Amino acid sequence: MDISAKNSALLLAGVLLLVYTASATESLMQGCSQPEDRCLPIRFCPVHFNRAKANAHVFESHFRNQLRALLCEPEKRTDNSFHVCCPKEKIRCSWKDSAAACTRPERCPSFSNNNNERELLLSNDTTLCYVHNQKKFYCCSDPLCEIHTGLCDADDDTPMWERPQSAFPSCEGEGSLVPRALCNNSEMFPDETKTCCKPSHTSRLIPHPKAALLAKMQCGVPGDVFKIQKGWETQPGEFPWMAVLKYPPNSNTTCTGTLIHPRYVLTAARCIKSYQPNQVTVRLGVYDLLQRSCKNSSSSKCPSWKQAYFVETLIVHGTHDIGLLRLSRAAGPVPGAVEPICLPIYGSLLMHLPTKLIITGWGLLKHDRDPTSRLVRGSMQIVQNQAGCEIGHSFCAKRDDDMNYCPGDTGGPYQAPDMYNESARLVQYGLISGDENGCPGSDIVSKGTLVGHFMNWILDNIQLS
């Protein structure tokens, strides 16, 4: 909690006196009656705090009675302010004027990877949200914890980040059996196209001179959305690296890509190999394709990131379905609208491929739904037990729900949350490499290009300073 929030809570004390006095003759509820509710200072429950701050309890008898029923006596008081029962999914706090989540210290990446912040927060009672079953929950500043409700707020002390199972099988010495192109340790034991490889240190960058420059860039942080939706729907800003590729009016090509750096978009080679740079433009910050973009770039009312980005150079891999677009000017970053996604430039990421991945795009179809103009998502499962699906420069995936990629999604990402430089971020592990003229059925696997296999090629072909 920051000072402004505390001051707001103190200001509420006077106006809430009416509610509290009316309940004084009755003993306050000990804890909360609902198992998913927590008894905590009202400032950590925006759904009630904001209405009370607007004096709704003074003018609305229904809300006043509701608030009176929610008053509770906590297991341990964190301060002398009014405590109410609040559903866990509605609990929010703030740290340094940024939205945050209330978690156990062991489940907060910011605490476990930043000793200075951990010591500061845990020594300061103002950052203590509540106590439940004798366990303290503190304000955690990690952005994924705040956005992904339920990701970090479990009651146990298990570390928040339990990496999903990797599609690469384990081998000797806690290593992974990976395509040889992913392993930089020549002392490991080769097995034709694969090798048993172990990263020297989980937080060490891959040995490329540009990896350290790319690592300085903030990436993989979703926009400030209220709550990650379940199912196929997304919210504006949830995947701010998504790019729409625009072609001449007579073209039949429909593709997407991802912003991996302010000057570069990653996509499939088939999306750009038949075009010249002046025939392709890139739109960023798009959520609804039907929403008009700015046409007059000189308008003072047109944010720069809403304009179309011209392409300076198209870079196509000679033999595989992967390519880059260098933009004519830097894009953003604009928090919540235009942000790059992280790439597997750490050894622990390069040698890890989650068995479940998220795809996003505007062409995704559900078997019982019409196409949508808004960005949607789907869940995919890595497939290895079919002919032609051995993981090398590409991999196979099959839908884990009733979504699959369709026309317009080619060049888009296969992504998953992972630990990036000791912080939870979204990492792009693959890109959609399929026939843009049709949709794979439920019994047909989809093809993806393994981004890690081409990390050296990507870094060789981007200009960083």
C-alpha positions as a Markdown table, in Angstrom:
| # | Residue | x | y | z |
|---|---|---|---|---|
| 1 | Met | 0.0 | 0.0 | 0.0 |
| 2 | Asp | 1.3 | 3.5 | -0.8 |
| 3 | Ile | 0.9 | 6.6 | 1.4 |
| 4 | Ser | -2.0 | 8.1 | -0.7 |
| 5 | Ala | -4.0 | 4.9 | -0.3 |
| 6 | Lys | -3.5 | 5.0 | 3.5 |
| 7 | Asn | -4.5 | 8.6 | 3.6 |
| 8 | Ser | -7.6 | 7.9 | 1.7 |
| 9 | Ala | -8.4 | 5.1 | 4.1 |
| 10 | Leu | -8.0 | 7.5 | 7.1 |
| 11 | Leu | -10.4 | 10.0 | 5.4 |
| 12 | Leu | -12.9 | 7.2 | 5.2 |
| 13 | Ala | -12.8 | 6.7 | 8.9 |
| 14 | Gly | -15.1 | 9.6 | 9.6 |
| 15 | Val | -17.8 | 8.8 | 7.0 |
| 16 | Leu | -17.7 | 5.1 | 7.9 |
| 17 | Leu | -18.4 | 5.9 | 11.5 |
| 18 | Leu | -22.1 | 5.9 | 10.6 |
| 19 | Val | -21.9 | 2.3 | 9.4 |
| 20 | Tyr | -19.7 | 1.2 | 12.3 |
| 21 | Thr | -21.8 | 2.8 | 15.0 |
| 22 | Ala | -24.9 | 1.1 | 13.7 |
| 23 | Ser | -23.2 | -2.2 | 14.2 |
| 24 | Ala | -21.7 | -1.4 | 17.5 |
| 25 | Thr | -24.4 | -3.1 | 19.4 |
| 26 | Glu | -23.7 | -6.3 | 17.6 |
| 27 | Ser | -20.5 | -8.2 | 17.8 |
| 28 | Leu | -18.5 | -8.1 | 14.6 |
| 29 | Met | -18.2 | -11.3 | 12.6 |
| 30 | Gln | -14.9 | -13.1 | 13.3 |
| 31 | Gly | -13.3 | -13.6 | 10.0 |
| 32 | Cys | -15.6 | -14.2 | 7.0 |
| 33 | Ser | -18.4 | -16.7 | 6.4 |
| 34 | Gln | -17.4 | -17.4 | 2.8 |
| 35 | Pro | -14.2 | -19.6 | 2.3 |
| 36 | Glu | -12.9 | -17.5 | -0.5 |
| 37 | Asp | -13.4 | -14.2 | 1.3 |
| 38 | Arg | -10.7 | -12.5 | 3.4 |
| 39 | Cys | -11.1 | -10.0 | 6.3 |
| 40 | Leu | -8.8 | -7.1 | 5.5 |
| 41 | Pro | -8.7 | -3.2 | 5.5 |
| 42 | Ile | -11.3 | -1.8 | 3.2 |
| 43 | Arg | -8.7 | 0.0 | 1.1 |
| 44 | Phe | -7.5 | -3.4 | -0.3 |
| 45 | Cys | -11.0 | -4.1 | -1.6 |
| 46 | Pro | -11.6 | -1.6 | -4.5 |
| 47 | Val | -15.1 | -2.9 | -5.3 |
| 48 | His | -16.3 | -1.6 | -1.9 |
| 49 | Phe | -13.6 | 1.0 | -1.2 |
| 50 | Asn | -14.3 | 3.1 | -4.3 |
| 51 | Arg | -18.0 | 3.3 | -3.6 |
| 52 | Ala | -17.4 | 4.1 | 0.1 |
| 53 | Lys | -15.0 | 6.8 | -0.9 |
| 54 | Ala | -17.7 | 8.3 | -3.1 |
| 55 | Asn | -20.0 | 8.4 | 0.0 |
| 56 | Ala | -22.4 | 5.8 | -1.5 |
| 57 | His | -23.0 | 4.5 | 2.0 |
| 58 | Val | -24.3 | 7.9 | 3.0 |
| 59 | Phe | -26.8 | 8.2 | 0.1 |
| 60 | Glu | -27.6 | 4.6 | -0.6 |
| 61 | Ser | -29.3 | 2.6 | 2.2 |
| 62 | His | -28.8 | -0.7 | 0.3 |
| 63 | Phe | -25.0 | -0.2 | 0.1 |
| 64 | Arg | -24.9 | 1.0 | 3.7 |
| 65 | Asn | -26.6 | -2.2 | 4.9 |
| 66 | Gln | -24.4 | -4.3 | 2.6 |
| 67 | Leu | -21.3 | -2.6 | 4.0 |
| 68 | Arg | -22.5 | -3.1 | 7.5 |
| 69 | Ala | -22.9 | -6.8 | 6.9 |
| 70 | Leu | -19.4 | -7.1 | 5.5 |
| 71 | Leu | -17.7 | -5.6 | 8.6 |
| 72 | Cys | -15.5 | -8.1 | 10.2 |
| 73 | Glu | -12.9 | -8.6 | 13.0 |
| 74 | Pro | -9.7 | -9.9 | 11.4 |
| 75 | Glu | -7.5 | -12.7 | 12.6 |
| 76 | Lys | -4.8 | -10.1 | 13.3 |
| 77 | Arg | -5.3 | -6.3 | 12.7 |
| 78 | Thr | -2.8 | -4.8 | 10.3 |
| 79 | Asp | -3.9 | -1.3 | 11.3 |
| 80 | Asn | -6.9 | 0.4 | 13.0 |
| 81 | Ser | -8.9 | 1.0 | 9.8 |
| 82 | Phe | -12.2 | -0.7 | 9.1 |
| 83 | His | -12.0 | -4.3 | 8.0 |
| 84 | Val | -14.5 | -5.9 | 5.5 |
| 85 | Cys | -14.9 | -9.3 | 3.9 |
| 86 | Cys | -13.6 | -9.2 | 0.3 |
| 87 | Pro | -13.5 | -12.0 | -2.3 |
| 88 | Lys | -9.9 | -13.0 | -3.0 |
| 89 | Glu | -10.3 | -12.2 | -6.7 |
| 90 | Lys | -11.3 | -8.6 | -5.9 |
| 91 | Ile | -8.3 | -7.9 | -3.6 |
| 92 | Arg | -5.9 | -5.3 | -4.9 |
| 93 | Cys | -3.1 | -3.2 | -3.4 |
| 94 | Ser | -0.6 | -0.6 | -4.8 |
| 95 | Trp | 3.1 | -0.2 | -4.6 |
| 96 | Lys | 4.9 | 2.9 | -5.8 |
| 97 | Asp | 1.7 | 4.1 | -7.5 |
| 98 | Ser | 1.4 | 0.9 | -9.5 |
| 99 | Ala | -1.3 | -1.8 | -9.1 |
| 100 | Ala | -0.1 | -4.9 | -7.2 |
| 101 | Ala | -1.4 | -8.1 | -5.7 |
| 102 | Cys | -1.5 | -9.5 | -2.1 |
| 103 | Thr | 0.5 | -12.7 | -1.9 |
| 104 | Arg | 2.6 | -14.8 | 0.4 |
| 105 | Pro | 6.3 | -13.7 | 0.2 |
| 106 | Glu | 7.3 | -17.2 | -1.1 |
| 107 | Arg | 4.9 | -16.8 | -4.1 |
| 108 | Cys | 6.0 | -13.3 | -5.2 |
| 109 | Pro | 8.8 | -13.3 | -7.9 |
| 110 | Ser | 9.7 | -9.7 | -6.9 |
| 111 | Phe | 10.3 | -10.9 | -3.3 |
| 112 | Ser | 12.3 | -14.0 | -4.1 |
| 113 | Asn | 14.5 | -12.3 | -6.7 |
| 114 | Asn | 15.1 | -8.9 | -5.2 |
| 115 | Asn | 16.5 | -9.0 | -1.7 |
| 116 | Asn | 16.4 | -5.2 | -1.3 |
| 117 | Glu | 12.7 | -5.0 | -2.1 |
| 118 | Arg | 11.9 | -8.0 | 0.0 |
| 119 | Glu | 13.6 | -6.6 | 3.1 |
| 120 | Leu | 11.9 | -3.2 | 2.5 |
| 121 | Leu | 8.4 | -4.6 | 2.1 |
| 122 | Leu | 8.6 | -7.2 | 4.8 |
| 123 | Ser | 9.9 | -4.7 | 7.4 |
| 124 | Asn | 7.1 | -2.2 | 6.6 |
| 125 | Asp | 3.7 | -2.9 | 8.1 |
| 126 | Thr | 2.0 | -0.7 | 5.5 |
| 127 | Thr | 2.7 | -3.3 | 2.9 |
| 128 | Leu | 1.0 | -6.1 | 4.9 |
| 129 | Cys | -2.4 | -6.7 | 3.3 |
| 130 | Tyr | -3.9 | -9.2 | 5.7 |
| 131 | Val | -3.3 | -12.3 | 7.9 |
| 132 | His | -5.1 | -15.6 | 7.1 |
| 133 | Asn | -4.6 | -18.9 | 9.0 |
| 134 | Gln | -1.6 | -17.2 | 10.8 |
| 135 | Lys | 0.1 | -16.5 | 7.4 |
| 136 | Lys | 0.9 | -13.0 | 6.3 |
| 137 | Phe | 0.1 | -11.7 | 2.8 |
| 138 | Tyr | 2.1 | -8.7 | 1.5 |
| 139 | Cys | 1.7 | -6.4 | -1.4 |
| 140 | Cys | 3.6 | -8.0 | -4.4 |
| 141 | Ser | 4.6 | -5.7 | -7.2 |
| 142 | Asp | 5.1 | -8.3 | -9.9 |
| 143 | Pro | 2.9 | -7.4 | -12.9 |
| 144 | Leu | 1.9 | -10.9 | -13.8 |
| 145 | Cys | 0.7 | -11.6 | -10.3 |
| 146 | Glu | -1.5 | -8.4 | -10.4 |
| 147 | Ile | -2.9 | -9.2 | -13.8 |
| 148 | His | -3.4 | -13.0 | -13.5 |
| 149 | Thr | -5.8 | -13.2 | -10.6 |
| 150 | Gly | -5.2 | -16.5 | -8.7 |
| 151 | Leu | -1.7 | -17.0 | -10.1 |
| 152 | Cys | 0.2 | -15.9 | -6.9 |
| 153 | Asp | -2.4 | -15.6 | -4.1 |
| 154 | Ala | -2.6 | -19.2 | -3.0 |
| 155 | Asp | -2.6 | -19.8 | 0.8 |
| 156 | Asp | 0.3 | -22.2 | 0.9 |
| 157 | Asp | 4.0 | -21.4 | 0.9 |
| 158 | Thr | 4.9 | -23.3 | -2.3 |
| 159 | Pro | 6.9 | -21.0 | -4.6 |
| 160 | Met | 4.6 | -19.3 | -7.1 |
| 161 | Trp | 6.5 | -20.4 | -10.2 |
| 162 | Glu | 6.3 | -24.1 | -10.8 |
| 163 | Arg | 7.4 | -24.4 | -14.4 |
| 164 | Pro | 5.2 | -26.4 | -16.7 |
| 165 | Gln | 6.5 | -29.7 | -17.9 |
| 166 | Ser | 8.9 | -29.4 | -20.8 |
| 167 | Ala | 8.3 | -31.2 | -24.1 |
| 168 | Phe | 12.1 | -31.9 | -24.1 |
| 169 | Pro | 12.7 | -35.1 | -22.1 |
| 170 | Ser | 15.2 | -35.0 | -19.3 |
| 171 | Cys | 18.6 | -36.8 | -19.5 |
| 172 | Glu | 21.9 | -37.2 | -17.6 |
| 173 | Gly | 22.9 | -34.6 | -15.0 |
| 174 | Glu | 19.6 | -32.8 | -14.9 |
| 175 | Gly | 20.0 | -31.9 | -18.6 |
| 176 | Ser | 17.4 | -31.9 | -21.4 |
| 177 | Leu | 17.5 | -33.9 | -24.6 |
| 178 | Val | 17.3 | -31.0 | -27.2 |
| 179 | Pro | 18.0 | -30.4 | -30.8 |
| 180 | Arg | 21.8 | -29.8 | -31.1 |
| 181 | Ala | 21.3 | -26.3 | -32.4 |
| 182 | Leu | 19.9 | -25.3 | -28.9 |
| 183 | Cys | 23.0 | -26.5 | -27.0 |
| 184 | Asn | 26.2 | -24.5 | -26.8 |
| 185 | Asn | 28.0 | -27.0 | -24.7 |
| 186 | Ser | 30.1 | -29.2 | -27.0 |
| 187 | Glu | 31.1 | -31.5 | -24.1 |
| 188 | Met | 27.6 | -33.1 | -23.9 |
| 189 | Phe | 26.9 | -36.4 | -25.5 |
| 190 | Pro | 25.5 | -36.2 | -29.1 |
| 191 | Asp | 22.8 | -38.5 | -30.3 |
| 192 | Glu | 22.6 | -37.8 | -34.0 |
| 193 | Thr | 20.3 | -34.7 | -34.3 |
| 194 | Lys | 19.8 | -34.3 | -30.5 |
| 195 | Thr | 22.1 | -33.9 | -27.5 |
| 196 | Cys | 21.9 | -34.1 | -23.8 |
| 197 | Cys | 22.5 | -30.5 | -22.7 |
| 198 | Lys | 22.4 | -28.6 | -19.4 |
| 199 | Pro | 22.6 | -24.8 | -19.2 |
| 200 | Ser | 25.6 | -23.8 | -17.1 |
| 201 | His | 23.3 | -21.5 | -15.1 |
| 202 | Thr | 19.6 | -20.8 | -15.3 |
| 203 | Ser | 20.0 | -17.0 | -15.3 |
| 204 | Arg | 22.8 | -17.0 | -17.8 |
| 205 | Leu | 22.3 | -15.5 | -21.3 |
| 206 | Ile | 23.0 | -17.4 | -24.4 |
| 207 | Pro | 26.5 | -16.7 | -25.8 |
| 208 | His | 25.6 | -14.2 | -28.4 |
| 209 | Pro | 27.0 | -10.6 | -28.3 |
| 210 | Lys | 23.6 | -9.1 | -28.9 |
| 211 | Ala | 21.7 | -11.1 | -26.2 |
| 212 | Ala | 22.8 | -8.8 | -23.4 |
| 213 | Leu | 21.6 | -5.8 | -25.4 |
| 214 | Leu | 18.2 | -7.4 | -26.0 |
| 215 | Ala | 18.0 | -8.4 | -22.3 |
| 216 | Lys | 18.0 | -4.7 | -21.2 |
| 217 | Met | 14.7 | -4.2 | -22.9 |
| 218 | Gln | 11.5 | -4.6 | -20.9 |
| 219 | Cys | 9.3 | -7.3 | -22.5 |
| 220 | Gly | 6.5 | -9.8 | -21.9 |
| 221 | Val | 4.5 | -7.6 | -19.6 |
| 222 | Pro | 0.7 | -7.6 | -20.4 |
| 223 | Gly | -1.2 | -4.3 | -20.2 |
| 224 | Asp | -3.1 | -3.3 | -17.1 |
| 225 | Val | -6.2 | -5.3 | -17.5 |
| 226 | Phe | -8.6 | -5.9 | -14.7 |
| 227 | Lys | -8.6 | -9.7 | -14.9 |
| 228 | Ile | -7.3 | -12.3 | -17.4 |
| 229 | Gln | -10.4 | -13.9 | -19.0 |
| 230 | Lys | -10.9 | -17.6 | -19.1 |
| 231 | Gly | -11.7 | -19.2 | -22.4 |
| 232 | Trp | -11.1 | -17.6 | -25.8 |
| 233 | Glu | -11.8 | -13.9 | -25.1 |
| 234 | Thr | -9.0 | -11.4 | -24.5 |
| 235 | Gln | -9.0 | -7.8 | -23.2 |
| 236 | Pro | -7.5 | -4.7 | -24.8 |
| 237 | Gly | -3.8 | -4.6 | -24.0 |
| 238 | Glu | -3.6 | -8.2 | -22.7 |
| 239 | Phe | -1.2 | -9.1 | -25.5 |
| 240 | Pro | 0.4 | -5.7 | -26.5 |
| 241 | Trp | 3.0 | -7.3 | -28.8 |
| 242 | Met | 0.5 | -8.5 | -31.4 |
| 243 | Ala | 1.0 | -6.9 | -34.8 |
| 244 | Val | -1.3 | -6.9 | -37.9 |
| 245 | Leu | 0.4 | -7.0 | -41.3 |
| 246 | Lys | -1.3 | -5.0 | -44.0 |
| 247 | Tyr | -0.9 | -5.7 | -47.7 |
| 248 | Pro | -2.0 | -4.1 | -51.0 |
| 249 | Pro | -5.8 | -4.3 | -51.6 |
| 250 | Asn | -5.5 | -7.0 | -54.3 |
| 251 | Ser | -3.5 | -9.3 | -52.0 |
| 252 | Asn | -4.9 | -12.5 | -50.6 |
| 253 | Thr | -2.3 | -12.7 | -47.8 |
| 254 | Thr | -3.5 | -12.2 | -44.2 |
| 255 | Cys | -0.9 | -12.5 | -41.5 |
| 256 | Thr | 0.1 | -11.4 | -38.0 |
| 257 | Gly | 3.4 | -11.1 | -36.2 |
| 258 | Thr | 4.9 | -10.1 | -32.8 |
| 259 | Leu | 6.9 | -7.0 | -31.8 |
| 260 | Ile | 10.2 | -8.4 | -30.4 |
| 261 | His | 12.0 | -5.0 | -30.3 |
| 262 | Pro | 10.8 | -1.4 | -31.0 |
| 263 | Arg | 12.2 | -1.7 | -34.5 |
| 264 | Tyr | 11.5 | -5.4 | -35.3 |
| 265 | Val | 8.5 | -7.6 | -35.9 |
| 266 | Leu | 8.8 | -11.4 | -36.0 |
| 267 | Thr | 6.6 | -13.3 | -38.4 |
| 268 | Ala | 6.5 | -16.3 | -40.8 |
| 269 | Ala | 8.6 | -16.1 | -44.0 |
| 270 | Arg | 5.6 | -17.0 | -46.1 |
| 271 | Cys | 4.0 | -13.7 | -45.0 |
| 272 | Ile | 6.6 | -11.5 | -46.5 |
| 273 | Lys | 8.7 | -13.4 | -49.0 |
| 274 | Ser | 6.6 | -12.3 | -52.0 |
| 275 | Tyr | 6.5 | -8.6 | -51.2 |
| 276 | Gln | 8.7 | -5.6 | -51.2 |
| 277 | Pro | 9.1 | -3.4 | -48.1 |
| 278 | Asn | 6.9 | -0.7 | -49.5 |
| 279 | Gln | 4.0 | -3.1 | -50.0 |
| 280 | Val | 3.7 | -4.1 | -46.3 |
| 281 | Thr | 2.7 | -1.9 | -43.3 |
| 282 | Val | 2.4 | -2.9 | -39.7 |
| 283 | Arg | -0.3 | -1.9 | -37.2 |
| 284 | Leu | 0.4 | -2.2 | -33.5 |
| 285 | Gly | -1.8 | -1.6 | -30.5 |
| 286 | Val | -4.7 | -3.2 | -32.3 |
| 287 | Tyr | -7.5 | -5.0 | -30.4 |
| 288 | Asp | -10.5 | -4.7 | -32.7 |
| 289 | Leu | -9.8 | -4.9 | -36.5 |
| 290 | Leu | -13.0 | -2.9 | -37.2 |
| 291 | Gln | -11.7 | 0.0 | -35.1 |
| 292 | Arg | -10.4 | 2.7 | -37.4 |
| 293 | Ser | -6.7 | 3.6 | -37.2 |
| 294 | Cys | -5.4 | 7.1 | -37.6 |
| 295 | Lys | -5.1 | 8.1 | -41.3 |
| 296 | Asn | -3.6 | 11.6 | -40.8 |
| 297 | Ser | -0.2 | 11.1 | -39.1 |
| 298 | Ser | 0.2 | 14.9 | -38.6 |
| 299 | Ser | -2.9 | 15.1 | -36.5 |
| 300 | Ser | -2.2 | 16.1 | -32.9 |
| 301 | Lys | -5.1 | 13.9 | -31.8 |
| 302 | Cys | -3.5 | 10.8 | -33.2 |
| 303 | Pro | -1.2 | 8.9 | -30.8 |
| 304 | Ser | 2.0 | 7.9 | -32.7 |
| 305 | Trp | 1.5 | 4.3 | -31.8 |
| 306 | Lys | -1.9 | 4.3 | -33.5 |
| 307 | Gln | -0.4 | 5.1 | -36.9 |
| 308 | Ala | 0.7 | 2.5 | -39.4 |
| 309 | Tyr | 4.4 | 1.7 | -39.3 |
| 310 | Phe | 6.1 | 1.6 | -42.7 |
| 311 | Val | 8.6 | -1.2 | -43.2 |
| 312 | Glu | 12.3 | -0.4 | -44.0 |
| 313 | Thr | 13.6 | -3.9 | -44.6 |
| 314 | Leu | 12.2 | -7.5 | -45.0 |
| 315 | Ile | 14.5 | -10.3 | -43.8 |
| 316 | Val | 13.6 | -13.8 | -44.9 |
| 317 | His | 15.3 | -17.0 | -43.8 |
| 318 | Gly | 16.7 | -18.9 | -46.7 |
| 319 | Thr | 15.2 | -22.3 | -45.9 |
| 320 | His | 12.8 | -22.1 | -43.0 |
| 321 | Asp | 9.5 | -20.3 | -42.4 |
| 322 | Ile | 10.7 | -17.4 | -40.3 |
| 323 | Gly | 11.2 | -13.8 | -41.1 |
| 324 | Leu | 11.7 | -10.3 | -39.7 |
| 325 | Leu | 10.4 | -6.8 | -40.6 |
| 326 | Arg | 12.5 | -3.8 | -39.6 |
| 327 | Leu | 10.2 | -0.8 | -39.1 |
| 328 | Ser | 11.1 | 2.6 | -40.5 |
| 329 | Arg | 10.9 | 4.0 | -36.9 |
| 330 | Ala | 10.8 | 2.8 | -33.4 |
| 331 | Ala | 7.5 | 1.7 | -32.0 |
| 332 | Gly | 6.7 | 2.7 | -28.4 |
| 333 | Pro | 6.9 | 1.2 | -26.0 |
| 334 | Val | 3.5 | 2.4 | -24.8 |
| 335 | Pro | 2.5 | 0.7 | -21.6 |
| 336 | Gly | -0.7 | -1.2 | -22.0 |
| 337 | Ala | -0.8 | -0.8 | -25.8 |
| 338 | Val | 2.5 | -1.5 | -27.5 |
| 339 | Glu | 5.1 | -3.7 | -25.8 |
| 340 | Pro | 7.5 | -6.3 | -27.1 |
| 341 | Ile | 7.3 | -10.0 | -26.1 |
| 342 | Cys | 10.3 | -11.8 | -24.6 |
| 343 | Leu | 12.4 | -14.2 | -26.6 |
| 344 | Pro | 14.2 | -17.3 | -25.2 |
| 345 | Ile | 17.6 | -15.6 | -24.8 |
| 346 | Tyr | 18.5 | -17.3 | -21.5 |
| 347 | Gly | 19.8 | -20.8 | -21.4 |
| 348 | Ser | 17.0 | -22.1 | -19.2 |
| 349 | Leu | 14.4 | -20.8 | -21.8 |
| 350 | Leu | 16.3 | -22.0 | -24.8 |
| 351 | Met | 16.3 | -25.6 | -23.6 |
| 352 | His | 12.6 | -25.5 | -22.4 |
| 353 | Leu | 9.5 | -25.9 | -24.5 |
| 354 | Pro | 6.3 | -25.9 | -22.4 |
| 355 | Thr | 3.9 | -28.7 | -23.3 |
| 356 | Lys | 1.0 | -26.2 | -23.3 |
| 357 | Leu | 1.2 | -22.9 | -25.2 |
| 358 | Ile | -1.1 | -20.0 | -25.9 |
| 359 | Ile | -1.8 | -18.8 | -29.4 |
| 360 | Thr | -3.4 | -15.4 | -30.1 |
| 361 | Gly | -4.8 | -13.9 | -33.3 |
| 362 | Trp | -7.8 | -12.5 | -35.2 |
| 363 | Gly | -8.4 | -15.5 | -37.3 |
| 364 | Leu | -8.9 | -18.1 | -34.5 |
| 365 | Leu | -12.1 | -19.9 | -34.9 |
| 366 | Lys | -14.2 | -21.9 | -32.4 |
| 367 | His | -16.2 | -24.7 | -34.0 |
| 368 | Asp | -19.5 | -23.1 | -33.1 |
| 369 | Arg | -18.6 | -19.5 | -33.6 |
| 370 | Asp | -18.3 | -17.1 | -36.5 |
| 371 | Pro | -15.0 | -15.2 | -37.0 |
| 372 | Thr | -14.5 | -12.3 | -34.7 |
| 373 | Ser | -12.8 | -8.9 | -35.3 |
| 374 | Arg | -11.4 | -8.8 | -31.8 |
| 375 | Leu | -8.2 | -10.5 | -30.7 |
| 376 | Val | -8.8 | -14.0 | -29.3 |
| 377 | Arg | -6.7 | -16.7 | -27.7 |
| 378 | Gly | -6.5 | -20.5 | -27.7 |
| 379 | Ser | -4.6 | -23.2 | -25.8 |
| 380 | Met | -2.4 | -25.7 | -27.7 |
| 381 | Gln | -0.8 | -28.9 | -26.6 |
| 382 | Ile | 2.6 | -30.1 | -27.9 |
| 383 | Val | 2.3 | -33.3 | -30.0 |
| 384 | Gln | 5.3 | -35.7 | -30.3 |
| 385 | Asn | 3.8 | -39.2 | -30.9 |
| 386 | Gln | 2.9 | -38.7 | -34.5 |
| 387 | Ala | 4.9 | -39.1 | -37.7 |
| 388 | Gly | 6.7 | -35.9 | -38.7 |
| 389 | Cys | 6.3 | -34.3 | -35.3 |
| 390 | Glu | 9.8 | -34.8 | -33.9 |
| 391 | Ile | 10.9 | -31.5 | -32.4 |
| 392 | Gly | 13.7 | -29.9 | -34.4 |
| 393 | His | 13.5 | -26.5 | -36.1 |
| 394 | Ser | 9.7 | -26.9 | -35.9 |
| 395 | Phe | 7.2 | -28.7 | -33.7 |
| 396 | Cys | 3.6 | -30.0 | -33.8 |
| 397 | Ala | 0.7 | -28.8 | -31.6 |
| 398 | Lys | -2.9 | -29.7 | -31.2 |
| 399 | Arg | -5.6 | -27.7 | -29.7 |
| 400 | Asp | -6.1 | -28.1 | -26.0 |
| 401 | Asp | -9.6 | -26.6 | -26.2 |
| 402 | Asp | -11.9 | -26.1 | -29.1 |
| 403 | Met | -9.8 | -23.3 | -30.7 |
| 404 | Asn | -7.3 | -23.5 | -33.5 |
| 405 | Tyr | -5.5 | -21.1 | -35.7 |
| 406 | Cys | -7.1 | -20.1 | -39.0 |
| 407 | Pro | -6.6 | -17.7 | -41.9 |
| 408 | Gly | -5.0 | -14.5 | -40.5 |
| 409 | Asp | -3.1 | -16.1 | -37.7 |
| 410 | Thr | 0.0 | -17.3 | -39.6 |
| 411 | Gly | 3.1 | -15.6 | -38.2 |
| 412 | Gly | 1.5 | -15.2 | -34.8 |
| 413 | Pro | 3.0 | -16.5 | -31.5 |
| 414 | Tyr | 3.1 | -19.7 | -29.5 |
| 415 | Gln | 3.7 | -18.2 | -26.0 |
| 416 | Ala | 3.7 | -19.1 | -22.4 |
| 417 | Pro | 4.5 | -17.5 | -19.0 |
| 418 | Asp | 8.0 | -18.4 | -17.7 |
| 419 | Met | 10.8 | -16.9 | -15.6 |
| 420 | Tyr | 12.7 | -14.4 | -17.6 |
| 421 | Asn | 15.7 | -12.8 | -15.9 |
| 422 | Glu | 14.2 | -14.0 | -12.6 |
| 423 | Ser | 10.8 | -12.3 | -13.3 |
| 424 | Ala | 7.6 | -13.9 | -14.5 |
| 425 | Arg | 7.0 | -12.8 | -18.1 |
| 426 | Leu | 5.4 | -14.1 | -21.3 |
| 427 | Val | 7.9 | -15.7 | -23.6 |
| 428 | Gln | 7.5 | -16.5 | -27.3 |
| 429 | Tyr | 8.5 | -20.1 | -27.9 |
| 430 | Gly | 7.2 | -20.5 | -31.4 |
| 431 | Leu | 5.4 | -18.9 | -34.3 |
| 432 | Ile | 2.5 | -20.2 | -36.3 |
| 433 | Ser | 3.7 | -21.7 | -39.5 |
| 434 | Gly | 0.7 | -23.1 | -41.4 |
| 435 | Asp | -1.4 | -22.9 | -44.5 |
| 436 | Glu | -3.1 | -19.6 | -44.3 |
| 437 | Asn | -5.8 | -20.8 | -46.7 |
| 438 | Gly | -7.5 | -23.2 | -44.3 |
| 439 | Cys | -8.1 | -24.2 | -40.6 |
| 440 | Pro | -6.7 | -27.4 | -39.2 |
| 441 | Gly | -9.5 | -29.6 | -37.9 |
| 442 | Ser | -9.8 | -31.2 | -34.5 |
| 443 | Asp | -7.9 | -34.3 | -35.7 |
| 444 | Ile | -5.1 | -32.4 | -37.5 |
| 445 | Val | -2.0 | -31.1 | -35.8 |
| 446 | Ser | -0.7 | -27.6 | -36.4 |
| 447 | Lys | 2.8 | -26.7 | -37.3 |
| 448 | Gly | 4.9 | -24.2 | -35.3 |
| 449 | Thr | 8.4 | -22.9 | -35.9 |
| 450 | Leu | 10.7 | -23.3 | -32.9 |
| 451 | Val | 11.9 | -19.7 | -32.1 |
| 452 | Gly | 14.8 | -21.0 | -29.9 |
| 453 | His | 16.2 | -22.9 | -32.9 |
| 454 | Phe | 16.6 | -19.6 | -34.7 |
| 455 | Met | 17.7 | -17.3 | -31.9 |
| 456 | Asn | 21.2 | -16.9 | -33.3 |
| 457 | Trp | 19.7 | -16.1 | -36.7 |
| 458 | Ile | 17.4 | -13.5 | -35.2 |
| 459 | Leu | 20.1 | -11.8 | -33.3 |
| 460 | Asp | 22.5 | -11.9 | -36.3 |
| 461 | Asn | 19.9 | -10.0 | -38.3 |
| 462 | Ile | 18.7 | -7.3 | -36.0 |
| 463 | Gln | 20.6 | -4.1 | -35.4 |
| 464 | Leu | 20.8 | -3.1 | -31.7 |
| 465 | Ser | 22.6 | -0.2 | -30.0 |
